[in-house]
């Protein structure tokens, strides 16, 4: 199974009276999402399942990918790393899963996968971390397949 963690692109600060879920992407964030979305679209298998937090900024990050996605409440800001893994059906899913979410949760998921411990690792805005596990249920077969930042994607 492959699990790809994609942090949402740069977002505006919350305006007066606006909730955290209503924060939109900045102009730079839209550009980041477009670049990373194009790269991911060229790399992901056709059968990849896409799960997105209900926050506006993650929905806007997902749009340039050009694929159907499912909004998943367990991926909202402040989610627990275990909730993310459960939503993705890690490591038992038969297809690859792309999760579009938030910090610090995605960094905590990455640390948990790589070390077995919850730690606060940083995943930069609009970046994707791609994990693969050759044998389901065998943590020794897990490896980090790729880390890509939107500013490294060739225009």
N, CA, C and O atoms as a GROMACS GRO file, in nm:
protein
  620
    1UNK      N    1   0.084  -0.118   0.000
    1UNK     CA    2   0.000   0.000   0.000
    1UNK      C    3   0.088   0.123   0.000
    1UNK      O    4   0.191   0.128   0.067
    2UNK      N    5   0.046   0.223  -0.075
    2UNK     CA    6   0.112   0.354  -0.072
    2UNK      C    7   0.021   0.452   0.002
    2UNK      O    8  -0.100   0.454  -0.018
    3UNK      N    9   0.081   0.533   0.087
    3UNK     CA   10   0.010   0.638   0.158
    3UNK      C   11   0.084   0.768   0.131
    3UNK      O   12   0.202   0.782   0.164
    4UNK      N   13   0.014   0.863   0.072
    4UNK     CA   14   0.073   0.992   0.039
    4UNK      C   15   0.009   1.097   0.128
    4UNK      O   16  -0.114   1.110   0.131
    5UNK      N   17   0.091   1.172   0.199
    5UNK     CA   18   0.044   1.280   0.287
    5UNK      C   19   0.075   1.412   0.217
    5UNK      O   20   0.191   1.442   0.191
    6UNK      N   21  -0.028   1.491   0.188
    6UNK     CA   22  -0.011   1.620   0.121
    6UNK      C   23  -0.066   1.729   0.211
    6UNK      O   24  -0.187   1.734   0.238
    7UNK      N   25   0.022   1.814   0.258
    7UNK     CA   26  -0.022   1.926   0.340
    7UNK      C   27  -0.081   2.034   0.251
    7UNK      O   28  -0.030   2.060   0.142
    8UNK      N   29  -0.188   2.096   0.298
    8UNK     CA   30  -0.251   2.202   0.220
    8UNK      C   31  -0.152   2.313   0.189
    8UNK      O   32  -0.052   2.332   0.259
    9UNK      N   33  -0.179   2.386   0.083
    9UNK     CA   34  -0.095   2.497   0.040
    9UNK      C   35  -0.116   2.618   0.132
    9UNK      O   36  -0.200   2.616   0.222
   10UNK      N   37  -0.036   2.723   0.108
   10UNK     CA   38  -0.041   2.844   0.192
   10UNK      C   39  -0.182   2.902   0.197
   10UNK      O   40  -0.248   2.918   0.094
   11UNK      N   41  -0.226   2.934   0.318
   11UNK     CA   42  -0.362   2.986   0.339
   11UNK      C   43  -0.359   3.122   0.408
   11UNK      O   44  -0.263   3.157   0.477
   12UNK      N   45  -0.466   3.196   0.387
   12UNK     CA   46  -0.484   3.326   0.453
   12UNK      C   47  -0.499   3.304   0.603
   12UNK      O   48  -0.540   3.196   0.647
   13UNK      N   49  -0.466   3.407   0.680
   13UNK     CA   50  -0.499   3.406   0.822
   13UNK      C   51  -0.650   3.420   0.833
   13UNK      O   52  -0.714   3.474   0.743
   14UNK      N   53  -0.706   3.372   0.941
   14UNK     CA   54  -0.851   3.383   0.961
   14UNK      C   55  -0.892   3.529   0.972
   14UNK      O   56  -0.833   3.606   1.049
   15UNK      N   57  -0.992   3.567   0.896
   15UNK     CA   58  -1.046   3.703   0.903
   15UNK      C   59  -1.142   3.710   1.021
   15UNK      O   60  -1.184   3.608   1.076
   16UNK      N   61  -1.176   3.832   1.060
   16UNK     CA   62  -1.269   3.852   1.171
   16UNK      C   63  -1.400   3.778   1.143
   16UNK      O   64  -1.459   3.792   1.036
   17UNK      N   65  -1.444   3.699   1.240
   17UNK     CA   66  -1.568   3.625   1.228
   17UNK      C   67  -1.558   3.498   1.145
   17UNK      O   68  -1.659   3.429   1.127
   18UNK      N   69  -1.440   3.467   1.095
   18UNK     CA   70  -1.421   3.349   1.011
   18UNK      C   71  -1.366   3.235   1.096
   18UNK      O   72  -1.279   3.256   1.181
   19UNK      N   73  -1.416   3.115   1.074
   19UNK     CA   74  -1.365   3.000   1.147
   19UNK      C   75  -1.240   2.948   1.078
   19UNK      O   76  -1.211   2.984   0.964
   20UNK      N   77  -1.166   2.864   1.147
   20UNK     CA   78  -1.046   2.804   1.091
   20UNK      C   79  -1.080   2.723   0.965
   20UNK      O   80  -1.002   2.721   0.870
   21UNK      N   81  -1.194   2.657   0.964
   21UNK     CA   82  -1.234   2.576   0.848
   21UNK      C   83  -1.262   2.660   0.724
   21UNK      O   84  -1.262   2.607   0.613
   22UNK      N   85  -1.287   2.790   0.742
   22UNK     CA   86  -1.321   2.878   0.630
   22UNK      C   87  -1.202   2.949   0.567
   22UNK      O   88  -1.218   3.024   0.471
   23UNK      N   89  -1.084   2.927   0.621
   23UNK     CA   90  -0.965   2.993   0.565
   23UNK      C   91  -0.937   2.946   0.423
   23UNK      O   92  -0.935   2.827   0.394
   24UNK      N   93  -0.916   3.042   0.333
   24UNK     CA   94  -0.892   3.012   0.192
   24UNK      C   95  -0.743   3.020   0.160
   24UNK      O   96  -0.664   3.075   0.238
   25UNK      N   97  -0.706   2.964   0.045
   25UNK     CA   98  -0.568   2.972  -0.001
   25UNK      C   99  -0.535   3.115  -0.045
   25UNK      O  100  -0.622   3.189  -0.090
   26UNK      N  101  -0.409   3.150  -0.031
   26UNK     CA  102  -0.359   3.277  -0.083
   26UNK      C  103  -0.334   3.259  -0.233
   26UNK      O  104  -0.348   3.148  -0.286
   27UNK      N  105  -0.298   3.366  -0.301
   27UNK     CA  106  -0.260   3.357  -0.442
   27UNK      C  107  -0.141   3.261  -0.456
   27UNK      O  108  -0.140   3.175  -0.544
   28UNK      N  109  -0.042   3.276  -0.368
   28UNK     CA  110   0.073   3.186  -0.369
   28UNK      C  111   0.029   3.042  -0.342
   28UNK      O  112   0.080   2.949  -0.404
   29UNK      N  113  -0.066   3.023  -0.251
   29UNK     CA  114  -0.116   2.891  -0.219
   29UNK      C  115  -0.182   2.823  -0.339
   29UNK      O  116  -0.164   2.703  -0.361
   30UNK      N  117  -0.259   2.900  -0.416
   30UNK     CA  118  -0.321   2.844  -0.537
   30UNK      C  119  -0.213   2.798  -0.636
   30UNK      O  120  -0.227   2.694  -0.700
   31UNK      N  121  -0.107   2.877  -0.647
   31UNK     CA  122   0.003   2.841  -0.737
   31UNK      C  123   0.071   2.713  -0.688
   31UNK      O  124   0.101   2.623  -0.766
   32UNK      N  125   0.096   2.705  -0.557
   32UNK     CA  126   0.157   2.586  -0.498
   32UNK      C  127   0.071   2.462  -0.523
   32UNK      O  128   0.121   2.357  -0.562
   33UNK      N  129  -0.059   2.476  -0.500
   33UNK     CA  130  -0.151   2.364  -0.517
   33UNK      C  131  -0.155   2.319  -0.663
   33UNK      O  132  -0.160   2.200  -0.691
   34UNK      N  133  -0.153   2.413  -0.754
   34UNK     CA  134  -0.155   2.381  -0.897
   34UNK      C  135  -0.029   2.302  -0.936
   34UNK      O  136  -0.038   2.200  -1.005
   35UNK      N  137   0.086   2.350  -0.891
   35UNK     CA  138   0.212   2.283  -0.925
   35UNK      C  139   0.220   2.143  -0.865
   35UNK      O  140   0.253   2.047  -0.935
   36UNK      N  141   0.189   2.131  -0.737
   36UNK     CA  142   0.196   2.000  -0.673
   36UNK      C  143   0.086   1.909  -0.724
   36UNK      O  144   0.108   1.789  -0.740
   37UNK      N  145  -0.031   1.963  -0.749
   37UNK     CA  146  -0.140   1.883  -0.804
   37UNK      C  147  -0.104   1.823  -0.938
   37UNK      O  148  -0.136   1.707  -0.965
   38UNK      N  149  -0.038   1.900  -1.023
   38UNK     CA  150   0.004   1.850  -1.154
   38UNK      C  151   0.108   1.739  -1.138
   38UNK      O  152   0.103   1.636  -1.206
   39UNK      N  153   0.203   1.761  -1.047
   39UNK     CA  154   0.304   1.658  -1.025
   39UNK      C  155   0.241   1.530  -0.972
   39UNK      O  156   0.268   1.421  -1.023
   40UNK      N  157   0.157   1.543  -0.869
   40UNK     CA  158   0.093   1.424  -0.813
   40UNK      C  159   0.007   1.353  -0.916
   40UNK      O  160   0.009   1.230  -0.925
   41UNK      N  161  -0.068   1.429  -0.995
   41UNK     CA  162  -0.154   1.369  -1.097
   41UNK      C  163  -0.074   1.285  -1.195
   41UNK      O  164  -0.122   1.184  -1.246
   42UNK      N  165   0.050   1.326  -1.222
   42UNK     CA  166   0.135   1.252  -1.315
   42UNK      C  167   0.199   1.129  -1.249
   42UNK      O  168   0.250   1.042  -1.320
   43UNK      N  169   0.198   1.121  -1.118
   43UNK     CA  170   0.265   1.012  -1.047
   43UNK      C  171   0.171   0.910  -0.985
   43UNK      O  172   0.205   0.792  -0.975
   44UNK      N  173   0.053   0.953  -0.944
   44UNK     CA  174  -0.039   0.865  -0.871
   44UNK      C  175  -0.101   0.760  -0.963
   44UNK      O  176  -0.130   0.788  -1.079
   45UNK      N  177  -0.122   0.640  -0.910
   45UNK     CA  178  -0.194   0.541  -0.990
   45UNK      C  179  -0.340   0.587  -1.008
   45UNK      O  180  -0.394   0.660  -0.926
   46UNK      N  181  -0.400   0.543  -1.117
   46UNK     CA  182  -0.539   0.582  -1.146
   46UNK      C  183  -0.635   0.541  -1.035
   46UNK      O  184  -0.735   0.608  -1.012
   47UNK      N  185  -0.604   0.432  -0.967
   47UNK     CA  186  -0.693   0.379  -0.862
   47UNK      C  187  -0.675   0.447  -0.727
   47UNK      O  188  -0.739   0.407  -0.630
   48UNK      N  189  -0.589   0.547  -0.718
   48UNK     CA  190  -0.561   0.612  -0.590
   48UNK      C  191  -0.686   0.678  -0.533
   48UNK      O  192  -0.756   0.754  -0.601
   49UNK      N  193  -0.713   0.648  -0.408
   49UNK     CA  194  -0.824   0.708  -0.335
   49UNK      C  195  -0.776   0.839  -0.274
   49UNK      O  196  -0.666   0.844  -0.218
   50UNK      N  197  -0.856   0.946  -0.285
   50UNK     CA  198  -0.816   1.077  -0.235
   50UNK      C  199  -0.911   1.117  -0.122
   50UNK      O  200  -1.032   1.126  -0.141
   51UNK      N  201  -0.854   1.141  -0.003
   51UNK     CA  202  -0.930   1.182   0.115
   51UNK      C  203  -0.887   1.322   0.154
   51UNK      O  204  -0.768   1.352   0.158
   52UNK      N  205  -0.985   1.409   0.181
   52UNK     CA  206  -0.957   1.549   0.206
   52UNK      C  207  -1.026   1.596   0.334
   52UNK      O  208  -1.140   1.559   0.361
   53UNK      N  209  -0.956   1.678   0.410
   53UNK     CA  210  -1.012   1.743   0.527
   53UNK      C  211  -1.128   1.834   0.481
   53UNK      O  212  -1.129   1.880   0.367
   54UNK      N  213  -1.225   1.859   0.569
   54UNK     CA  214  -1.337   1.947   0.530
   54UNK      C  215  -1.301   2.096   0.527
   54UNK      O  216  -1.387   2.178   0.493
   55UNK      N  217  -1.180   2.133   0.560
   55UNK     CA  218  -1.140   2.274   0.559
   55UNK      C  219  -1.132   2.327   0.415
   55UNK      O  220  -1.089   2.256   0.325
   56UNK      N  221  -1.175   2.451   0.395
   56UNK     CA  222  -1.175   2.512   0.262
   56UNK      C  223  -1.037   2.507   0.198
   56UNK      O  224  -1.026   2.478   0.079
   57UNK      N  225  -0.931   2.534   0.274
   57UNK     CA  226  -0.796   2.537   0.217
   57UNK      C  227  -0.752   2.402   0.165
   57UNK      O  228  -0.675   2.395   0.069
   58UNK      N  229  -0.799   2.292   0.226
   58UNK     CA  230  -0.763   2.159   0.174
   58UNK      C  231  -0.846   2.126   0.050
   58UNK      O  232  -0.796   2.062  -0.042
   59UNK      N  233  -0.970   2.169   0.048
   59UNK     CA  234  -1.054   2.149  -0.071
   59UNK      C  235  -0.995   2.224  -0.190
   59UNK      O  236  -0.990   2.171  -0.301
   60UNK      N  237  -0.949   2.347  -0.166
   60UNK     CA  238  -0.887   2.425  -0.273
   60UNK      C  239  -0.754   2.364  -0.315
   60UNK      O  240  -0.716   2.374  -0.432
   61UNK      N  241  -0.682   2.304  -0.223
   61UNK     CA  242  -0.556   2.236  -0.256
   61UNK      C  243  -0.584   2.114  -0.343
   61UNK      O  244  -0.506   2.085  -0.434
   62UNK      N  245  -0.692   2.044  -0.317
   62UNK     CA  246  -0.726   1.922  -0.391
   62UNK      C  247  -0.773   1.949  -0.534
   62UNK      O  248  -0.751   1.866  -0.622
   63UNK      N  249  -0.836   2.061  -0.557
   63UNK     CA  250  -0.899   2.089  -0.687
   63UNK      C  251  -0.804   2.073  -0.807
   63UNK      O  252  -0.842   2.009  -0.904
   64UNK      N  253  -0.682   2.130  -0.804
   64UNK     CA  254  -0.594   2.117  -0.921
   64UNK      C  255  -0.550   1.973  -0.951
   64UNK      O  256  -0.499   1.946  -1.060
   65UNK      N  257  -0.569   1.883  -0.857
   65UNK     CA  258  -0.535   1.743  -0.881
   65UNK      C  259  -0.623   1.685  -0.993
   65UNK      O  260  -0.582   1.596  -1.066
   66UNK      N  261  -0.744   1.739  -1.003
   66UNK     CA  262  -0.833   1.696  -1.110
   66UNK      C  263  -0.891   1.556  -1.091
   66UNK      O  264  -0.923   1.489  -1.188
   67UNK      N  265  -0.905   1.514  -0.967
   67UNK     CA  266  -0.961   1.382  -0.938
   67UNK      C  267  -1.076   1.394  -0.839
   67UNK      O  268  -1.087   1.492  -0.765
   68UNK      N  269  -1.162   1.294  -0.841
   68UNK     CA  270  -1.268   1.289  -0.741
   68UNK      C  271  -1.204   1.267  -0.605
   68UNK      O  272  -1.102   1.198  -0.593
   69UNK      N  273  -1.264   1.326  -0.503
   69UNK     CA  274  -1.213   1.305  -0.368
   69UNK      C  275  -1.329   1.295  -0.271
   69UNK      O  276  -1.441   1.335  -0.300
   70UNK      N  277  -1.298   1.239  -0.154
   70UNK     CA  278  -1.396   1.224  -0.049
   70UNK      C  279  -1.357   1.314   0.068
   70UNK      O  280  -1.244   1.310   0.115
   71UNK      N  281  -1.451   1.394   0.113
   71UNK     CA  282  -1.427   1.478   0.232
   71UNK      C  283  -1.444   1.388   0.354
   71UNK      O  284  -1.544   1.318   0.368
   72UNK      N  285  -1.344   1.392   0.442
   72UNK     CA  286  -1.344   1.304   0.558
   72UNK      C  287  -1.326   1.387   0.684
   72UNK      O  288  -1.222   1.450   0.704
   73UNK      N  289  -1.427   1.387   0.770
   73UNK     CA  290  -1.426   1.469   0.893
   73UNK      C  291  -1.310   1.435   0.985
   73UNK      O  292  -1.263   1.522   1.059
   74UNK      N  293  -1.263   1.311   0.982
   74UNK     CA  294  -1.152   1.271   1.070
   74UNK      C  295  -1.019   1.331   1.029
   74UNK      O  296  -0.918   1.308   1.096
   75UNK      N  297  -1.016   1.408   0.920
   75UNK     CA  298  -0.892   1.472   0.874
   75UNK      C  299  -0.891   1.621   0.904
   75UNK      O  300  -0.798   1.691   0.863
   76UNK      N  301  -0.991   1.670   0.973
   76UNK     CA  302  -1.002   1.813   1.006
   76UNK      C  303  -0.885   1.859   1.092
   76UNK      O  304  -0.817   1.776   1.153
   77UNK      N  305  -0.860   1.990   1.098
   77UNK     CA  306  -0.752   2.040   1.184
   77UNK      C  307  -0.767   1.986   1.326
   77UNK      O  308  -0.876   1.980   1.382
   78UNK      N  309  -0.654   1.946   1.383
   78UNK     CA  310  -0.654   1.892   1.519
   78UNK      C  311  -0.679   1.743   1.525
   78UNK      O  312  -0.691   1.686   1.634
   79UNK      N  313  -0.687   1.677   1.411
   79UNK     CA  314  -0.711   1.533   1.408
   79UNK      C  315  -0.596   1.459   1.476
   79UNK      O  316  -0.484   1.509   1.485
   80UNK      N  317  -0.627   1.341   1.521
   80UNK     CA  318  -0.528   1.254   1.583
   80UNK      C  319  -0.460   1.172   1.473
   80UNK      O  320  -0.527   1.130   1.379
   81UNK      N  321  -0.329   1.148   1.483
   81UNK     CA  322  -0.261   1.068   1.380
   81UNK      C  323  -0.327   0.932   1.356
   81UNK      O  324  -0.334   0.887   1.242
   82UNK      N  325  -0.374   0.868   1.460
   82UNK     CA  326  -0.441   0.738   1.445
   82UNK      C  327  -0.570   0.752   1.364
   82UNK      O  328  -0.605   0.660   1.290
   83UNK      N  329  -0.640   0.866   1.378
   83UNK     CA  330  -0.762   0.889   1.299
   83UNK      C  331  -0.729   0.895   1.150
   83UNK      O  332  -0.803   0.843   1.067
   84UNK      N  333  -0.617   0.958   1.117
   84UNK     CA  334  -0.574   0.968   0.977
   84UNK      C  335  -0.542   0.830   0.922
   84UNK      O  336  -0.586   0.795   0.812
   85UNK      N  337  -0.467   0.751   0.998
   85UNK     CA  338  -0.433   0.617   0.952
   85UNK      C  339  -0.557   0.528   0.939
   85UNK      O  340  -0.566   0.447   0.846
   86UNK      N  341  -0.650   0.544   1.031
   86UNK     CA  342  -0.775   0.466   1.024
   86UNK      C  343  -0.857   0.508   0.901
   86UNK      O  344  -0.911   0.423   0.831
   87UNK      N  345  -0.865   0.638   0.875
   87UNK     CA  346  -0.940   0.688   0.759
   87UNK      C  347  -0.880   0.634   0.629
   87UNK      O  348  -0.952   0.604   0.534
   88UNK      N  349  -0.748   0.623   0.626
   88UNK     CA  350  -0.678   0.574   0.507
   88UNK      C  351  -0.677   0.421   0.499
   88UNK      O  352  -0.632   0.363   0.400
   89UNK      N  353  -0.727   0.356   0.605
   89UNK     CA  354  -0.724   0.210   0.615
   89UNK      C  355  -0.580   0.158   0.604
   89UNK      O  356  -0.554   0.059   0.536
   90UNK      N  357  -0.488   0.226   0.672
   90UNK     CA  358  -0.347   0.190   0.673
   90UNK      C  359  -0.324   0.076   0.770
   90UNK      O  360  -0.376   0.083   0.882
   91UNK      N  361  -0.252  -0.024   0.736
   91UNK     CA  362  -0.187  -0.053   0.609
   91UNK      C  363  -0.265  -0.150   0.522
   91UNK      O  364  -0.210  -0.208   0.428
   92UNK      N  365  -0.394  -0.169   0.551
   92UNK     CA  366  -0.470  -0.273   0.485
   92UNK      C  367  -0.537  -0.239   0.354
   92UNK      O  368  -0.590  -0.328   0.287
   93UNK      N  369  -0.537  -0.112   0.315
   93UNK     CA  370  -0.606  -0.075   0.191
   93UNK      C  371  -0.540  -0.143   0.071
   93UNK      O  372  -0.418  -0.160   0.067
   94UNK      N  373  -0.621  -0.180  -0.024
   94UNK     CA  374  -0.568  -0.244  -0.145
   94UNK      C  375  -0.516  -0.142  -0.245
   94UNK      O  376  -0.427  -0.172  -0.325
   95UNK      N  377  -0.572  -0.020  -0.241
   95UNK     CA  378  -0.530   0.086  -0.334
   95UNK      C  379  -0.445   0.189  -0.260
   95UNK      O  380  -0.441   0.192  -0.137
   96UNK      N  381  -0.377   0.271  -0.336
   96UNK     CA  382  -0.302   0.382  -0.278
   96UNK      C  383  -0.401   0.485  -0.224
   96UNK      O  384  -0.514   0.497  -0.274
   97UNK      N  385  -0.358   0.558  -0.121
   97UNK     CA  386  -0.444   0.661  -0.061
   97UNK      C  387  -0.364   0.790  -0.048
   97UNK      O  388  -0.252   0.791   0.003
   98UNK      N  389  -0.424   0.898  -0.096
   98UNK     CA  390  -0.370   1.033  -0.080
   98UNK      C  391  -0.454   1.104   0.024
   98UNK      O  392  -0.576   1.112   0.010
   99UNK      N  393  -0.389   1.156   0.128
   99UNK     CA  394  -0.457   1.231   0.233
   99UNK      C  395  -0.413   1.376   0.222
   99UNK      O  396  -0.293   1.406   0.225
  100UNK      N  397  -0.509   1.468   0.211
  100UNK     CA  398  -0.479   1.611   0.208
  100UNK      C  399  -0.526   1.668   0.341
  100UNK      O  400  -0.646   1.670   0.371
  101UNK      N  401  -0.428   1.715   0.421
  101UNK     CA  402  -0.462   1.757   0.556
  101UNK      C  403  -0.373   1.867   0.609
  101UNK      O  404  -0.328   1.954   0.535
  102UNK      N  405  -0.349   1.861   0.740
  102UNK     CA  406  -0.294   1.973   0.815
  102UNK      C  407  -0.176   1.932   0.904
  102UNK      O  408  -0.156   1.815   0.935
  103UNK      N  409  -0.101   2.033   0.942
  103UNK     CA  410  -0.002   2.021   1.048
  103UNK      C  411  -0.072   2.055   1.179
  103UNK      O  412  -0.167   2.132   1.177
  104UNK      N  413  -0.031   2.002   1.291
  104UNK     CA  414   0.084   1.914   1.306
  104UNK      C  415   0.053   1.766   1.279
  104UNK      O  416   0.142   1.681   1.285
  105UNK      N  417  -0.074   1.736   1.248
  105UNK     CA  418  -0.115   1.597   1.237
  105UNK      C  419  -0.038   1.519   1.132
  105UNK      O  420   0.008   1.408   1.159
  106UNK      N  421  -0.022   1.575   1.011
  106UNK     CA  422   0.048   1.499   0.907
  106UNK      C  423   0.193   1.470   0.945
  106UNK      O  424   0.243   1.361   0.918
  107UNK      N  425   0.260   1.565   1.008
  107UNK     CA  426   0.396   1.542   1.056
  107UNK      C  427   0.400   1.433   1.161
  107UNK      O  428   0.493   1.353   1.166
  108UNK      N  429   0.298   1.430   1.247
  108UNK     CA  430   0.290   1.326   1.350
  108UNK      C  431   0.267   1.188   1.286
  108UNK      O  432   0.321   1.088   1.333
  109UNK      N  433   0.186   1.184   1.180
  109UNK     CA  434   0.164   1.058   1.109
  109UNK      C  435   0.296   1.011   1.046
  109UNK      O  436   0.332   0.894   1.057
  110UNK      N  437   0.367   1.103   0.982
  110UNK     CA  438   0.496   1.067   0.919
  110UNK      C  439   0.593   1.012   1.024
  110UNK      O  440   0.658   0.910   1.000
  111UNK      N  441   0.603   1.077   1.137
  111UNK     CA  442   0.692   1.030   1.244
  111UNK      C  443   0.649   0.894   1.296
  111UNK      O  444   0.733   0.807   1.320
  112UNK      N  445   0.520   0.875   1.314
  112UNK     CA  446   0.469   0.748   1.363
  112UNK      C  447   0.502   0.635   1.266
  112UNK      O  448   0.541   0.526   1.307
  113UNK      N  449   0.485   0.662   1.136
  113UNK     CA  450   0.516   0.559   1.037
  113UNK      C  451   0.665   0.525   1.034
  113UNK      O  452   0.702   0.408   1.025
  114UNK      N  453   0.749   0.627   1.042
  114UNK     CA  454   0.893   0.605   1.028
  114UNK      C  455   0.961   0.555   1.155
  114UNK      O  456   1.059   0.481   1.148
  115UNK      N  457   0.909   0.595   1.270
  115UNK     CA  458   0.978   0.562   1.396
  115UNK      C  459   0.895   0.478   1.491
  115UNK      O  460   0.950   0.419   1.585
  116UNK      N  461   0.764   0.471   1.469
  116UNK     CA  462   0.677   0.402   1.564
  116UNK      C  463   0.638   0.487   1.682
  116UNK      O  464   0.569   0.440   1.772
  117UNK      N  465   0.683   0.613   1.682
  117UNK     CA  466   0.652   0.705   1.792
  117UNK      C  467   0.588   0.832   1.737
  117UNK      O  468   0.618   0.876   1.626
  118UNK      N  469   0.499   0.891   1.818
  118UNK     CA  470   0.441   1.019   1.780
  118UNK      C  471   0.539   1.130   1.816
  118UNK      O  472   0.575   1.149   1.933
  119UNK      N  473   0.581   1.202   1.715
  119UNK     CA  474   0.668   1.318   1.734
  119UNK      C  475   0.616   1.428   1.643
  119UNK      O  476   0.541   1.402   1.549
  120UNK      N  477   0.657   1.549   1.671
  120UNK     CA  478   0.613   1.663   1.590
  120UNK      C  479   0.714   1.692   1.480
  120UNK      O  480   0.805   1.773   1.498
  121UNK      N  481   0.697   1.625   1.366
  121UNK     CA  482   0.779   1.652   1.249
  121UNK      C  483   0.709   1.757   1.165
  121UNK      O  484   0.586   1.767   1.164
  122UNK      N  485   0.788   1.835   1.094
  122UNK     CA  486   0.732   1.942   1.012
  122UNK      C  487   0.720   1.898   0.866
  122UNK      O  488   0.817   1.853   0.806
  123UNK      N  489   0.601   1.911   0.812
  123UNK     CA  490   0.579   1.895   0.669
  123UNK      C  491   0.543   2.033   0.617
  123UNK      O  492   0.445   2.093   0.661
  124UNK      N  493   0.621   2.083   0.525
  124UNK     CA  494   0.602   2.219   0.473
  124UNK      C  495   0.471   2.229   0.395
  124UNK      O  496   0.420   2.131   0.341
  125UNK      N  497   0.420   2.351   0.390
  125UNK     CA  498   0.297   2.377   0.316
  125UNK      C  499   0.312   2.332   0.171
  125UNK      O  500   0.414   2.358   0.107
  126UNK      N  501   0.210   2.264   0.120
  126UNK     CA  502   0.201   2.216  -0.017
  126UNK      C  503   0.296   2.100  -0.048
  126UNK      O  504   0.307   2.059  -0.164
  127UNK      N  505   0.365   2.048   0.052
  127UNK     CA  506   0.457   1.937   0.029
  127UNK      C  507   0.387   1.802   0.045
  127UNK      O  508   0.286   1.791   0.116
  128UNK      N  509   0.442   1.702  -0.021
  128UNK     CA  510   0.387   1.567  -0.013
  128UNK      C  511   0.496   1.470   0.032
  128UNK      O  512   0.610   1.477  -0.014
  129UNK      N  513   0.459   1.380   0.121
  129UNK     CA  514   0.545   1.272   0.165
  129UNK      C  515   0.479   1.142   0.123
  129UNK      O  516   0.362   1.119   0.154
  130UNK      N  517   0.552   1.059   0.051
  130UNK     CA  518   0.497   0.937  -0.009
  130UNK      C  519   0.559   0.816   0.059
  130UNK      O  520   0.679   0.792   0.047
  131UNK      N  521   0.476   0.740   0.129
  131UNK     CA  522   0.520   0.618   0.198
  131UNK      C  523   0.471   0.496   0.123
  131UNK      O  524   0.362   0.497   0.065
  132UNK      N  525   0.550   0.391   0.123
  132UNK     CA  526   0.511   0.265   0.062
  132UNK      C  527   0.545   0.152   0.158
  132UNK      O  528   0.647   0.154   0.226
  133UNK      N  529   0.456   0.054   0.160
  133UNK     CA  530   0.480  -0.066   0.241
  133UNK      C  531   0.463  -0.186   0.149
  133UNK      O  532   0.354  -0.212   0.098
  134UNK      N  533   0.572  -0.259   0.129
  134UNK     CA  534   0.572  -0.372   0.036
  134UNK      C  535   0.484  -0.486   0.083
  134UNK      O  536   0.411  -0.547   0.004
  135UNK      N  537   0.491  -0.516   0.213
  135UNK     CA  538   0.414  -0.626   0.271
  135UNK      C  539   0.318  -0.572   0.376
  135UNK      O  540   0.363  -0.520   0.478
  136UNK      N  541   0.187  -0.582   0.353
  136UNK     CA  542   0.090  -0.533   0.452
  136UNK      C  543   0.116  -0.594   0.590
  136UNK      O  544   0.137  -0.714   0.603
  137UNK      N  545   0.115  -0.510   0.690
  137UNK     CA  546   0.135  -0.557   0.826
  137UNK      C  547   0.279  -0.577   0.867
  137UNK      O  548   0.306  -0.609   0.983
  138UNK      N  549   0.372  -0.560   0.774
  138UNK     CA  550   0.514  -0.577   0.807
  138UNK      C  551   0.582  -0.441   0.810
  138UNK      O  552   0.622  -0.389   0.705
  139UNK      N  553   0.596  -0.381   0.929
  139UNK     CA  554   0.654  -0.247   0.937
  139UNK      C  555   0.798  -0.240   0.884
  139UNK      O  556   0.846  -0.132   0.852
  140UNK      N  557   0.865  -0.354   0.876
  140UNK     CA  558   1.002  -0.355   0.824
  140UNK      C  559   1.006  -0.332   0.673
  140UNK      O  560   1.111  -0.301   0.617
  141UNK      N  561   0.892  -0.349   0.607
  141UNK     CA  562   0.888  -0.329   0.462
  141UNK      C  563   0.845  -0.187   0.424
  141UNK      O  564   0.827  -0.157   0.306
  142UNK      N  565   0.828  -0.102   0.523
  142UNK     CA  566   0.788   0.037   0.500
  142UNK      C  567   0.909   0.120   0.458
  142UNK      O  568   1.017   0.107   0.515
  143UNK      N  569   0.889   0.205   0.359
  143UNK     CA  570   0.996   0.298   0.322
  143UNK      C  571   0.936   0.429   0.273
  143UNK      O  572   0.821   0.436   0.231
  144UNK      N  573   1.017   0.533   0.280
  144UNK     CA  574   0.979   0.665   0.231
  144UNK      C  575   1.018   0.670   0.084
  144UNK      O  576   1.136   0.676   0.050
  145UNK      N  577   0.918   0.669  -0.002
  145UNK     CA  578   0.939   0.661  -0.147
  145UNK      C  579   0.978   0.796  -0.206
  145UNK      O  580   1.060   0.803  -0.297
  146UNK      N  581   0.918   0.905  -0.155
  146UNK     CA  582   0.947   1.038  -0.209
  146UNK      C  583   0.902   1.145  -0.111
  146UNK      O  584   0.807   1.127  -0.034
  147UNK      N  585   0.971   1.258  -0.117
  147UNK     CA  586   0.927   1.381  -0.052
  147UNK      C  587   0.940   1.488  -0.159
  147UNK      O  588   1.046   1.506  -0.218
  148UNK      N  589   0.832   1.560  -0.183
  148UNK     CA  590   0.834   1.662  -0.287
  148UNK      C  591   0.771   1.791  -0.234
  148UNK      O  592   0.668   1.790  -0.166
  149UNK      N  593   0.836   1.899  -0.267
  149UNK     CA  594   0.791   2.032  -0.230
  149UNK      C  595   0.743   2.104  -0.357
  149UNK      O  596   0.800   2.085  -0.465
  150UNK      N  597   0.640   2.184  -0.344
  150UNK     CA  598   0.585   2.254  -0.461
  150UNK      C  599   0.689   2.339  -0.532
  150UNK      O  600   0.685   2.354  -0.654
  151UNK      N  601   0.782   2.396  -0.457
  151UNK     CA  602   0.884   2.481  -0.521
  151UNK      C  603   0.990   2.402  -0.596
  151UNK      O  604   1.072   2.460  -0.667
  152UNK      N  605   0.990   2.268  -0.582
  152UNK     CA  606   1.084   2.184  -0.657
  152UNK      C  607   1.022   2.127  -0.786
  152UNK      O  608   1.093   2.074  -0.872
  153UNK      N  609   0.890   2.139  -0.796
  153UNK     CA  610   0.824   2.088  -0.916
  153UNK      C  611   0.861   2.176  -1.033
  153UNK      O  612   0.849   2.299  -1.026
  154UNK      N  613   0.906   2.114  -1.141
  154UNK     CA  614   0.945   2.188  -1.261
  154UNK      C  615   0.821   2.250  -1.324
  154UNK      O  616   0.718   2.183  -1.341
  155UNK      N  617   0.832   2.375  -1.358
  155UNK     CA  618   0.717   2.447  -1.415
  155UNK      C  619   0.680   2.396  -1.551
  155UNK      O  620   0.585   2.446  -1.612
   0.00000   0.00000   0.00000
